[in-house]
Amino acid sequence: MPEQAVPNPEVLVETEWLAEHLDDPDIRIVEVDEDVLLYDVGHIPGAVKIDWVADLNDPVRRDYLDREAFSRLASSRGISNDTTVIFYGDKDNWWATYAFWVFKLFRHQRAKILNGGRKKWIKEGRPLSRETPQVPPGRYEAPERDDLPIRAFRDQVLEHVRAGRNLSDGVSANAAEVAGLHLGGQLLAAGWVNPLADDDKRPAWADHNGFGRG
């Protein structure tokens, strides 16, 4: 099978590279799982945990963290503005990429994803630890959150659909079928596609509906 091009390859780091940089003081490894108990079962040595529900969302408003709360979160995990943050997790990095995206709302520049996530690290027989690392606090001063470059709002979605363009929601394909969610005749709940998956593991609807690799 010919090698597939990966959009924005500079965002990915390989397991081999990370294994050689576990003790790098300029790097903070962050595990973000759908199953929030997995971290305690075993995590990459030195990794800290971020809970995608409890840590990344405002506790009162239906919204993400504001600047002050994000600064406190990052600092508490030993992250400063110039720290390289490596995200990984279960479910093909589903919630790790969610956390990556939230960091991008605050324009954190040095953010990367571990290619293959938790599954690949374990499959290769690499070490896990149950020890919660004692990391020194970081000094993070976040700018005001900037949603517009990477977040779509209602009016933008409506304009997109009226133009006849495809729209995808990150729910499972089964949930889409059960709920029957469609908007203006366009596919809304299509299920999440791993852009790095082999062609034989990608759902047929992905390419049919225009959700290519980029």
KEMI-691371 format. One line per field, with one value per residue: residue number from 1; residue in one letter; chain; x, y, z of N, C-alpha, C, O, CB in turn. Coordinates in steps of 0.1 Angstrom, whole numbers, plus 5000, padded with zeros to 4 digits. Glycine has a CB too. Example, Ala and Ser with C-alpha at 12.3 -4.5 7.8 and 13.67 -1.06 7.14 Angstrom:
<pts>
k <- 1:2 .
r <- A:S .
c <- A:A .
nX <- 5132:5128 .
nY <- 4943:4978 .
nZ <- 5078:5071 .
caX <- 5123:5137 .
caY <- 4955:4989 .
caZ <- 5078:5071 .
cX <- 5132:5129 .
cY <- 4967:5000 .
cZ <- 5078:5079 .
oX <- 5142:5134 .
oY <- 4967:5011 .
oZ <- 5085:5080 .
cbX <- 5113:5141 .
cbY <- 4955:4994 .
cbZ <- 5090:5057 .
</pts>
This chain:
<pts>
k <- 1:2:3:4:5:6:7:8:9:10:11:12:13:14:15:16:17:18:19:20:21:22:23:24:25:26:27:28:29:30:31:32:33:34:35:36:37:38:39:40:41:42:43:44:45:46:47:48:49:50:51:52:53:54:55:56:57:58:59:60:61:62:63:64:65:66:67:68:69:70:71:72:73:74:75:76:77:78:79:80:81:82:83:84:85:86:87:88:89:90:91:92:93:94:95:96:97:98:99:100:101:102:103:104:105:106:107:108:109:110:111:112:113:114:115:116:117:118:119:120:121:122:123:124:125:126:127:128:129:130:131:132:133:134:135:136:137:138:139:140:141:142:143:144:145:146:147:148:149:150:151:152:153:154:155:156:157:158:159:160:161:162:163:164:165:166:167:168:169:170:171:172:173:174:175:176:177:178:179:180:181:182:183:184:185:186:187:188:189:190:191:192:193:194:195:196:197:198:199:200:201:202:203:204:205:206:207:208:209:210:211:212:213:214 .
r <- M:P:E:Q:A:V:P:N:P:E:V:L:V:E:T:E:W:L:A:E:H:L:D:D:P:D:I:R:I:V:E:V:D:E:D:V:L:L:Y:D:V:G:H:I:P:G:A:V:K:I:D:W:V:A:D:L:N:D:P:V:R:R:D:Y:L:D:R:E:A:F:S:R:L:A:S:S:R:G:I:S:N:D:T:T:V:I:F:Y:G:D:K:D:N:W:W:A:T:Y:A:F:W:V:F:K:L:F:R:H:Q:R:A:K:I:L:N:G:G:R:K:K:W:I:K:E:G:R:P:L:S:R:E:T:P:Q:V:P:P:G:R:Y:E:A:P:E:R:D:D:L:P:I:R:A:F:R:D:Q:V:L:E:H:V:R:A:G:R:N:L:S:D:G:V:S:A:N:A:A:E:V:A:G:L:H:L:G:G:Q:L:L:A:A:G:W:V:N:P:L:A:D:D:D:K:R:P:A:W:A:D:H:N:G:F:G:R:G .
c <- A:A:A:A:A:A:A:A:A:A:A:A:A:A:A:A:A:A:A:A:A:A:A:A:A:A:A:A:A:A:A:A:A:A:A:A:A:A:A:A:A:A:A:A:A:A:A:A:A:A:A:A:A:A:A:A:A:A:A:A:A:A:A:A:A:A:A:A:A:A:A:A:A:A:A:A:A:A:A:A:A:A:A:A:A:A:A:A:A:A:A:A:A:A:A:A:A:A:A:A:A:A:A:A:A:A:A:A:A:A:A:A:A:A:A:A:A:A:A:A:A:A:A:A:A:A:A:A:A:A:A:A:A:A:A:A:A:A:A:A:A:A:A:A:A:A:A:A:A:A:A:A:A:A:A:A:A:A:A:A:A:A:A:A:A:A:A:A:A:A:A:A:A:A:A:A:A:A:A:A:A:A:A:A:A:A:A:A:A:A:A:A:A:A:A:A:A:A:A:A:A:A:A:A:A:A:A:A:A:A:A:A:A:A .
nX <- 5008:5006:5023:5004:4998:5001:4982:4997:5022:5040:5029:5028:5045:5067:5066:5091:5107:5096:5102:5129:5130:5118:5128:5132:5134:5120:5097:5063:5044:5011:4983:4951:4921:4892:4881:4885:4898:4919:4945:4954:4957:4979:5004:5023:5056:5062:5041:5014:4980:4950:4917:4892:4866:4862:4884:4887:4865:4842:4829:4804:4792:4781:4806:4840:4871:4880:4904:4918:4913:4923:4950:4956:4952:4971:4995:4993:4999:5025:5032:5044:5044:5063:5066:5069:5042:5031:5005:4985:4964:4936:4913:4922:4935:4914:4903:4926:4933:4912:4919:4943:4932:4918:4940:4949:4930:4939:4961:4985:5017:5035:5025:5018:5009:5010:5018:4997:4990:4980:4975:4994:5018:5016:5013:5038:5053:5063:5074:5052:5038:5026:5029:5022:5036:5056:5055:5071:5054:5042:5046:5022:5008:4981:4968:4938:4911:4908:4885:4876:4893:4894:4870:4836:4805:4769:4757:4776:4776:4750:4752:4772:4759:4737:4750:4754:4775:4795:4790:4802:4798:4813:4803:4795:4791:4769:4754:4746:4729:4709:4699:4692:4702:4701:4708:4693:4694:4720:4747:4750:4756:4781:4801:4834:4864:4895:4922:4946:4942:4945:4934:4916:4904:4889:4857:4832:4815:4830:4848:4830:4813:4829:4849:4879:4914:4926 .
nY <- 4988:5022:5049:5071:5106:5127:5153:5182:5172:5180:5183:5159:5135:5107:5075:5065:5087:5101:5083:5087:5111:5113:5124:5150:5183:5204:5195:5185:5158:5148:5130:5123:5109:5091:5072:5079:5066:5052:5064:5059:5032:5028:5048:5068:5072:5100:5114:5137:5141:5152:5158:5155:5164:5175:5193:5209:5223:5250:5253:5262:5277:5267:5261:5265:5268:5300:5326:5330:5306:5287:5294:5287:5260:5250:5258:5244:5218:5219:5233:5258:5289:5284:5257:5225:5206:5173:5155:5126:5097:5074:5057:5062:5087:5104:5122:5133:5149:5167:5181:5192:5209:5227:5239:5252:5271:5290:5297:5283:5275:5254:5226:5191:5159:5125:5101:5075:5072:5060:5033:5025:5029:5011:4987:4984:4976:4995:5013:5017:5036:5038:5058:5090:5118:5143:5173:5204:5235:5253:5285:5300:5323:5330:5343:5362:5341:5329:5322:5323:5316:5287:5276:5269:5287:5290:5306:5304:5277:5273:5288:5273:5249:5257:5263:5238:5222:5196:5184:5173:5156:5147:5122:5088:5065:5047:5060:5081:5068:5059:5082:5096:5121:5149:5177:5201:5183:5176:5155:5151:5138:5119:5104:5098:5101:5085:5101:5089:5062:5030:5024:5002:5003:5025:5040:5034:5055:5078:5086:5087:5107:5129:5133:5133:5126:5150 .
nZ <- 5000:4991:5008:5027:5026:5054:5068:5081:5093:5112:5136:5148:5170:5172:5189:5194:5194:5217:5237:5240:5251:5276:5300:5294:5304:5292:5282:5286:5292:5285:5295:5282:5285:5274:5291:5322:5342:5333:5335:5361:5361:5346:5331:5307:5318:5338:5328:5331:5342:5325:5329:5306:5310:5336:5339:5316:5310:5318:5351:5355:5334:5301:5285:5274:5294:5308:5304:5329:5343:5326:5327:5353:5353:5334:5347:5370:5361:5356:5333:5313:5293:5273:5272:5256:5249:5249:5238:5245:5245:5251:5228:5201:5204:5207:5228:5236:5214:5215:5239:5230:5210:5227:5240:5218:5215:5232:5220:5223:5213:5212:5209:5206:5192:5202:5180:5173:5200:5232:5228:5208:5221:5243:5228:5217:5238:5256:5285:5314:5341:5375:5391:5403:5390:5406:5397:5392:5397:5368:5351:5337:5316:5301:5270:5261:5252:5219:5198:5172:5149:5148:5156:5149:5147:5153:5131:5112:5107:5097:5073:5060:5056:5040:5017:5007:5016:5031:5065:5096:5126:5158:5168:5174:5147:5151:5169:5153:5135:5151:5162:5140:5130:5110:5090:5071:5050:5048:5059:5093:5118:5116:5126:5140:5122:5120:5107:5103:5099:5083:5049:5047:5072:5074:5076:5050:5045:5048:5027:5007:5014:5013:5032:5034:5036:5037 .
caX <- 5000:5015:5023:4995:5003:4994:4982:5004:5029:5049:5021:5029:5057:5066:5068:5105:5112:5092:5109:5142:5128:5110:5134:5135:5126:5112:5085:5053:5035:4997:4974:4937:4914:4877:4881:4894:4905:4931:4957:4958:4961:4993:5006:5037:5064:5063:5029:5003:4966:4940:4903:4886:4853:4864:4895:4887:4852:4838:4821:4791:4787:4783:4817:4854:4877:4884:4919:4924:4912:4933:4963:4958:4952:4984:5005:4992:5004:5039:5033:5046:5041:5073:5067:5063:5032:5028:4992:4981:4953:4929:4904:4929:4938:4902:4902:4939:4932:4903:4927:4952:4924:4915:4952:4951:4921:4947:4973:4997:5024:5043:5016:5019:5002:5018:5012:4993:4985:4982:4975:5006:5028:5015:5016:5053:5059:5071:5071:5041:5040:5014:5033:5019:5048:5055:5061:5071:5044:5046:5042:5015:5000:4974:4961:4924:4908:4905:4878:4872:4901:4893:4857:4825:4794:4757:4755:4786:4772:4739:4757:4779:4749:4729:4759:4755:4788:4793:4792:4804:4798:4821:4796:4797:4782:4757:4745:4740:4719:4698:4692:4688:4704:4705:4705:4692:4697:4734:4751:4754:4762:4787:4811:4847:4873:4909:4929:4958:4939:4946:4922:4906:4898:4881:4843:4829:4808:4840:4852:4818:4807:4839:4857:4891:4926:4931 .
caY <- 5000:5034:5057:5082:5118:5131:5167:5188:5161:5186:5182:5145:5130:5093:5069:5063:5101:5104:5074:5092:5125:5113:5132:5164:5193:5214:5187:5180:5148:5149:5120:5127:5097:5090:5064:5087:5057:5045:5070:5053:5018:5029:5059:5070:5077:5114:5121:5142:5138:5162:5152:5164:5170:5183:5203:5218:5230:5259:5245:5268:5280:5256:5267:5261:5276:5313:5328:5328:5292:5279:5296:5280:5246:5247:5260:5233:5206:5221:5238:5273:5293:5279:5242:5216:5197:5162:5149:5113:5091:5063:5059:5068:5101:5113:5133:5140:5159:5177:5189:5199:5220:5237:5246:5261:5283:5300:5300:5276:5272:5241:5215:5180:5147:5113:5093:5062:5073:5051:5019:5022:5029:4998:4976:4983:4972:5005:5013:5024:5039:5041:5068:5103:5126:5155:5183:5218:5243:5262:5299:5302:5335:5328:5354:5360:5330:5333:5311:5325:5309:5273:5272:5273:5291:5287:5312:5299:5263:5275:5293:5262:5239:5262:5262:5225:5216:5185:5187:5161:5157:5137:5112:5075:5062:5041:5071:5089:5061:5058:5095:5101:5135:5155:5192:5206:5173:5172:5145:5159:5129:5110:5096:5104:5093:5086:5104:5081:5048:5024:5025:4992:5005:5037:5037:5037:5068:5089:5091:5089:5120:5139:5134:5127:5128:5164 .
caZ <- 5000:4991:5020:5026:5032:5066:5069:5092:5100:5122:5148:5154:5174:5172:5202:5195:5198:5230:5246:5242:5257:5288:5310:5289:5313:5284:5277:5295:5286:5291:5291:5283:5281:5276:5303:5331:5352:5327:5339:5374:5358:5341:5321:5303:5329:5338:5322:5340:5337:5324:5327:5296:5315:5349:5338:5304:5308:5328:5360:5356:5320:5291:5277:5278:5304:5305:5304:5342:5347:5318:5332:5366:5350:5328:5357:5380:5355:5353:5319:5311:5279:5264:5273:5246:5255:5241:5243:5241:5252:5245:5216:5190:5208:5205:5237:5235:5203:5221:5248:5221:5205:5237:5241:5206:5217:5239:5211:5228:5201:5213:5213:5197:5195:5201:5169:5178:5213:5243:5222:5201:5232:5250:5218:5214:5250:5262:5300:5320:5355:5383:5400:5399:5391:5414:5388:5397:5390:5357:5351:5325:5314:5288:5264:5260:5243:5206:5192:5158:5138:5148:5161:5141:5155:5146:5118:5102:5103:5088:5060:5054:5051:5029:5005:5002:5019:5041:5079:5104:5141:5163:5175:5168:5136:5156:5175:5142:5129:5161:5164:5127:5130:5097:5090:5058:5040:5049:5069:5104:5127:5107:5133:5139:5114:5123:5095:5101:5098:5070:5041:5050:5085:5073:5071:5036:5043:5050:5014:4999:5018:5011:5044:5030:5045:5037 .
cX <- 5009:5013:5014:5001:4995:4994:4989:5012:5038:5042:5023:5043:5056:5070:5083:5111:5109:5099:5123:5142:5120:5115:5137:5127:5118:5099:5076:5044:5022:4989:4959:4929:4899:4874:4890:4901:4917:4944:4962:4962:4975:4994:5020:5044:5065:5051:5020:4990:4958:4927:4896:4873:4856:4874:4893:4875:4849:4828:4806:4785:4789:4793:4830:4859:4879:4899:4925:4924:4922:4947:4966:4959:4966:4995:5005:4998:5019:5041:5034:5043:5051:5075:5062:5054:5029:5015:4991:4970:4947:4920:4910:4932:4926:4902:4915:4939:4922:4910:4937:4944:4921:4928:4954:4941:4929:4960:4986:5004:5030:5034:5017:5011:5011:5011:5009:4987:4989:4983:4988:5018:5028:5018:5031:5060:5067:5066:5059:5044:5027:5017:5029:5031:5046:5063:5061:5061:5050:5042:5035:5006:4993:4968:4946:4921:4903:4898:4876:4880:4898:4879:4846:4813:4781:4755:4764:4782:4760:4743:4764:4769:4741:4737:4760:4768:4785:4796:4793:4804:4806:4814:4798:4787:4769:4748:4739:4728:4707:4691:4687:4690:4709:4701:4705:4696:4712:4737:4756:4762:4769:4797:4825:4856:4888:4917:4941:4955:4942:4933:4911:4899:4890:4867:4840:4823:4818:4844:4840:4812:4817:4848:4870:4902:4931:4940 .
cY <- 5012:5042:5069:5094:5122:5146:5172:5178:5167:5185:5169:5143:5115:5087:5067:5076:5104:5096:5079:5106:5125:5122:5147:5174:5203:5207:5184:5170:5148:5138:5125:5115:5099:5083:5071:5079:5051:5051:5063:5038:5018:5040:5060:5077:5093:5121:5126:5140:5151:5155:5161:5170:5180:5194:5213:5226:5239:5252:5250:5270:5269:5262:5262:5271:5290:5314:5325:5313:5284:5281:5288:5265:5242:5248:5248:5220:5208:5226:5253:5276:5287:5264:5235:5206:5186:5155:5135:5108:5078:5067:5067:5083:5110:5125:5140:5152:5170:5186:5198:5211:5231:5245:5256:5273:5294:5302:5294:5271:5258:5230:5204:5168:5135:5104:5079:5061:5062:5036:5016:5020:5015:4986:4974:4979:4982:5007:5021:5026:5041:5053:5082:5112:5139:5166:5197:5226:5251:5276:5302:5315:5335:5341:5352:5349:5335:5322:5311:5317:5294:5268:5278:5276:5289:5293:5307:5285:5264:5279:5281:5252:5244:5263:5248:5218:5206:5190:5174:5165:5145:5127:5098:5073:5056:5051:5079:5082:5060:5071:5101:5116:5140:5169:5196:5196:5169:5163:5153:5149:5118:5100:5101:5095:5096:5089:5095:5066:5043:5024:5015:4993:5018:5034:5041:5051:5080:5095:5095:5103:5132:5142:5127:5129:5142:5167 .
cZ <- 5000:5003:5018:5033:5044:5067:5082:5100:5112:5136:5156:5159:5175:5186:5204:5200:5213:5240:5249:5249:5270:5299:5306:5298:5305:5279:5288:5288:5293:5286:5293:5277:5282:5289:5313:5341:5346:5332:5352:5371:5353:5330:5317:5314:5328:5333:5334:5334:5336:5321:5318:5300:5326:5347:5327:5302:5320:5337:5360:5342:5311:5281:5282:5289:5299:5307:5318:5346:5339:5323:5345:5363:5344:5338:5367:5374:5351:5339:5320:5296:5269:5265:5261:5252:5245:5246:5237:5249:5246:5233:5205:5192:5206:5215:5239:5225:5208:5230:5240:5215:5215:5240:5230:5207:5224:5232:5216:5215:5201:5218:5202:5201:5193:5191:5174:5192:5223:5237:5216:5211:5239:5240:5216:5227:5257:5277:5304:5335:5362:5392:5395:5400:5399:5405:5394:5390:5379:5360:5338:5326:5301:5283:5265:5250:5230:5198:5177:5147:5137:5154:5153:5151:5146:5133:5108:5098:5094:5074:5053:5048:5039:5016:5000:5006:5030:5055:5087:5118:5147:5172:5168:5157:5140:5162:5164:5136:5138:5161:5151:5125:5116:5098:5076:5047:5040:5060:5081:5114:5120:5114:5131:5131:5118:5110:5092:5099:5084:5062:5044:5064:5085:5069:5057:5035:5043:5036:5006:5002:5018:5023:5041:5040:5046:5026 .
oX <- 5018:5002:5015:5008:4983:5005:4988:5010:5042:5048:5021:5053:5045:5076:5088:5120:5117:5103:5128:5152:5114:5107:5144:5115:5109:5092:5081:5038:5021:4987:4956:4930:4894:4866:4902:4910:4925:4954:4974:4970:4982:4985:5029:5039:5069:5050:5018:4989:4958:4926:4894:4869:4852:4872:4898:4874:4853:4819:4798:4774:4799:4790:4831:4853:4881:4905:4935:4933:4928:4955:4977:4968:4973:5004:5016:5002:5024:5052:5026:5041:5047:5084:5051:5059:5025:5015:4995:4967:4953:4920:4905:4931:4927:4901:4916:4944:4924:4909:4938:4950:4922:4927:4959:4943:4925:4970:4996:4999:5030:5036:5016:5008:5019:5000:5018:4981:4999:4992:4993:5026:5039:5025:5035:5073:5076:5055:5055:5052:5018:5009:5032:5035:5035:5075:5051:5059:5061:5036:5042:4999:4999:4964:4941:4928:4896:4905:4876:4874:4900:4878:4845:4810:4782:4752:4761:4783:4759:4738:4762:4771:4738:4731:4767:4771:4775:4804:4785:4810:4805:4819:4803:4776:4758:4736:4727:4718:4695:4679:4678:4682:4719:4691:4715:4701:4716:4730:4766:4773:4762:4800:4827:4855:4892:4917:4946:4964:4941:4922:4900:4890:4884:4865:4846:4825:4815:4842:4841:4807:4815:4854:4873:4899:4939:4945 .
oY <- 5014:5042:5076:5094:5120:5153:5165:5177:5159:5188:5168:5148:5110:5094:5069:5077:5108:5100:5077:5111:5135:5127:5154:5174:5210:5214:5179:5174:5147:5137:5130:5112:5106:5087:5068:5084:5046:5043:5060:5033:5008:5040:5054:5086:5098:5134:5119:5137:5159:5147:5173:5180:5191:5205:5224:5234:5236:5245:5243:5266:5261:5266:5255:5281:5292:5305:5318:5308:5274:5272:5283:5258:5233:5239:5244:5211:5200:5224:5260:5267:5285:5258:5239:5198:5188:5150:5132:5113:5073:5078:5076:5091:5122:5136:5151:5162:5182:5198:5209:5222:5243:5258:5267:5283:5306:5307:5300:5263:5251:5225:5207:5167:5134:5099:5072:5052:5056:5029:5005:5012:5009:4977:4962:4978:4979:5002:5031:5018:5047:5057:5085:5114:5145:5167:5200:5225:5256:5279:5306:5317:5338:5350:5341:5348:5345:5313:5301:5311:5288:5256:5289:5269:5286:5286:5306:5281:5257:5274:5280:5247:5237:5263:5246:5208:5206:5200:5165:5175:5134:5125:5098:5079:5059:5050:5083:5088:5061:5072:5109:5123:5135:5173:5196:5200:5160:5163:5160:5152:5108:5090:5108:5082:5107:5080:5094:5058:5051:5025:5017:4986:5021:5026:5052:5058:5091:5107:5104:5109:5143:5153:5116:5134:5145:5178 .
oZ <- 5008:5009:5008:5043:5044:5066:5092:5112:5120:5146:5168:5153:5178:5194:5216:5209:5221:5251:5260:5252:5273:5307:5313:5298:5311:5271:5299:5278:5306:5274:5303:5265:5290:5297:5313:5348:5354:5334:5353:5379:5356:5321:5323:5320:5317:5334:5344:5322:5345:5312:5320:5294:5325:5354:5328:5292:5332:5332:5365:5340:5313:5270:5292:5292:5287:5311:5319:5352:5344:5324:5347:5369:5349:5339:5371:5382:5343:5333:5326:5288:5257:5259:5256:5261:5234:5258:5226:5259:5236:5229:5200:5182:5205:5210:5244:5228:5204:5229:5243:5214:5211:5241:5232:5201:5222:5238:5215:5208:5191:5229:5190:5213:5183:5193:5180:5196:5221:5242:5218:5210:5241:5244:5213:5227:5265:5280:5297:5341:5356:5400:5383:5412:5398:5406:5401:5378:5379:5370:5328:5335:5290:5291:5268:5239:5229:5193:5171:5138:5127:5156:5150:5160:5135:5123:5096:5086:5084:5064:5040:5037:5030:5005:4990:4999:5038:5057:5085:5123:5141:5183:5157:5157:5135:5160:5166:5133:5133:5161:5151:5120:5111:5105:5069:5036:5032:5070:5080:5117:5117:5109:5120:5131:5119:5101:5081:5097:5074:5068:5044:5067:5095:5060:5053:5024:5038:5034:4998:4993:5023:5024:5047:5051:5054:5024 .
cbX <- 4990:5012:5037:4982:5002:5001:4968:4994:5038:5052:5006:5026:5062:5076:5062:5112:5107:5077:5110:5149:5123:5109:5146:5131:5136:5121:5090:5045:5042:4991:4976:4935:4918:4871:4884:4886:4895:4930:4955:4947:4951:4998:5001:5038:5077:5074:5021:5006:4959:4943:4896:4884:4843:4868:4908:4890:4841:4832:4826:4791:4793:4770:4816:4863:4890:4876:4922:4916:4897:4931:4965:4946:4942:4986:5003:4978:4996:5046:5020:5060:5041:5086:5059:5075:5019:5040:4980:4994:4942:4920:4892:4922:4949:4889:4897:4950:4928:4891:4934:4957:4911:4911:4964:4948:4909:4949:4974:4994:5034:5056:5001:5034:4989:5019:5022:5004:4970:4971:4963:5010:5026:5001:5009:5058:5068:5069:5083:5027:5050:5010:5049:5006:5053:5062:5053:5085:5037:5041:5054:5006:5009:4962:4966:4917:4897:4918:4864:4872:4915:4904:4855:4821:4795:4745:4756:4800:4768:4729:4767:4788:4739:4724:4772:4753:4798:4803:4780:4817:4784:4832:4781:4796:4789:4761:4754:4751:4723:4703:4702:4673:4715:4698:4716:4700:4694:4743:4761:4742:4752:4795:4810:4853:4871:4915:4932:4967:4924:4951:4926:4913:4909:4888:4833:4820:4799:4852:4861:4807:4800:4832:4850:4896:4937:4937 .
cbY <- 5000:5042:5061:5078:5130:5125:5172:5195:5154:5200:5184:5135:5136:5087:5055:5059:5112:5102:5060:5094:5134:5099:5126:5165:5200:5219:5175:5191:5133:5163:5107:5140:5085:5083:5049:5098:5046:5047:5085:5053:5013:5016:5073:5078:5071:5118:5111:5157:5128:5172:5151:5155:5159:5174:5196:5209:5220:5272:5245:5282:5293:5252:5283:5261:5270:5324:5342:5336:5287:5283:5312:5282:5242:5257:5273:5230:5203:5208:5234:5277:5308:5286:5238:5210:5205:5152:5158:5103:5101:5056:5067:5066:5106:5104:5128:5130:5154:5170:5181:5190:5214:5230:5237:5253:5279:5296:5315:5265:5282:5243:5220:5177:5146:5106:5092:5052:5074:5051:5018:5033:5040:4996:4979:4997:4960:5019:5018:5017:5051:5029:5068:5109:5129:5154:5183:5224:5253:5257:5309:5290:5348:5318:5357:5373:5321:5338:5310:5339:5311:5267:5276:5262:5305:5291:5327:5298:5255:5285:5305:5255:5235:5276:5269:5224:5227:5174:5196:5154:5158:5143:5115:5063:5053:5030:5080:5091:5047:5054:5105:5099:5139:5147:5200:5218:5178:5185:5135:5165:5124:5116:5081:5105:5097:5074:5118:5082:5046:5009:5024:4978:5005:5048:5043:5027:5070:5084:5081:5078:5119:5152:5129:5132:5118:5168 .
cbZ <- 5012:4978:5024:5034:5021:5079:5069:5101:5091:5118:5146:5144:5188:5162:5202:5182:5189:5232:5240:5228:5247:5293:5316:5274:5322:5273:5269:5302:5287:5288:5299:5275:5290:5264:5301:5338:5357:5312:5342:5384:5347:5336:5327:5290:5330:5330:5313:5344:5347:5312:5341:5283:5319:5360:5337:5292:5306:5323:5373:5364:5315:5284:5278:5266:5309:5313:5300:5352:5345:5303:5335:5375:5339:5316:5364:5384:5343:5355:5311:5315:5278:5266:5286:5238:5259:5241:5238:5241:5255:5256:5221:5177:5199:5207:5251:5232:5190:5229:5258:5209:5199:5251:5242:5194:5225:5254:5208:5238:5199:5222:5214:5195:5185:5215:5157:5177:5212:5253:5212:5191:5242:5256:5205:5210:5247:5255:5307:5318:5357:5390:5402:5407:5377:5428:5374:5396:5400:5344:5354:5322:5316:5290:5249:5256:5250:5198:5198:5154:5141:5156:5176:5131:5160:5155:5120:5108:5116:5094:5062:5065:5063:5033:5009:4988:5024:5038:5084:5100:5147:5170:5177:5178:5125:5166:5184:5131:5126:5174:5170:5125:5140:5085:5098:5057:5026:5050:5064:5112:5138:5096:5129:5153:5099:5130:5094:5113:5101:5071:5026:5049:5095:5064:5081:5030:5054:5057:5007:5002:5032:5008:5057:5017:5041:5051 .
</pts>
